[in-house]
Amino acid sequence: MSMSGEHEAYTAFSEGMRLLADDNAHAAVIALEQARELEPAKGSVREALARAYFRTGRFQAAEQEFAAALDIEPVNDYAQFGIGLCRLRAGDRARARGHLRLATVMRPDNAAYQAALEQVTDTDSPESDSL
């Protein structure tokens, strides 16, 4: 990519992150989709776009972007967490549990990961695994 293309991608990404921080997820999607078009192999762009999609209620699109981020960076605990939340929103507690467990194992100190895992862990279920 040319220097101007890299600059455009960085500018779009920065604007998308600013908009996410300002709780303007719909506008962030537009900027981050532009960044993804310019830099499709950047995990940070894919993860940020997934977050924006999630905040706008586009859970299937969010899951696809979190999965793309994982393809780029398999040790991305936040992408595992994001997929888990997307699966939870889709009503797929079993798959949500698997992704949330992975995120929690990767970052056991993260309270948000622990809380989400607790939401899908049914201690009365015989198929439930303890950590």
Residue, then its C-alpha position, 0 to 999 in steps of 0.5 A: m500500500s502506498m503511503s497515502g493509502e496507509h495514511e487514509a487507513y490510519t485516518a479512517f481508523s482513528e476517526g472510527m475509534r474516536l466515534l466509538a469512544d464518543d458512543n456514536a457507533h453508527a458513524a464509527v461503522i462508516a469510518l471503520e468500514q473504510a479502514r477495513e477496505l484499505e487495510p483488510a489484514k489489520g486485526s485492530v481494524r477488524e476488531a474495532l469494526a466488530r465492536a461498532y457492529f455489536r454496538t449497533g445491534r448487528f451481531q452477525a456482522a460483529e461475529q464475522e469481524f471478530a472471527a476475521a480478527l482471530d484469523i489474523e491474530p489467533v491469541n486475541d482474547y477480546a475477539q474470543f470474548g466478542i464472539g462469545l457475546c455474539r453467540l450469547r445474543a444469538g441464543d447459542r449458550a454452548r458456543a458462547r460458553g466455549h469462546l468465553r472460557l477461552a477468553t477467560v483462560m487467556r486473561p483470567d484477571n479480566a472481570a468482564y470476561q468472568a462476568a460474561l462466563e458466569q452468565v452462561t455457566d449453569t452450575d446445575s447442568p451435568e455438562s457444565d465444566s468448572l474452570 
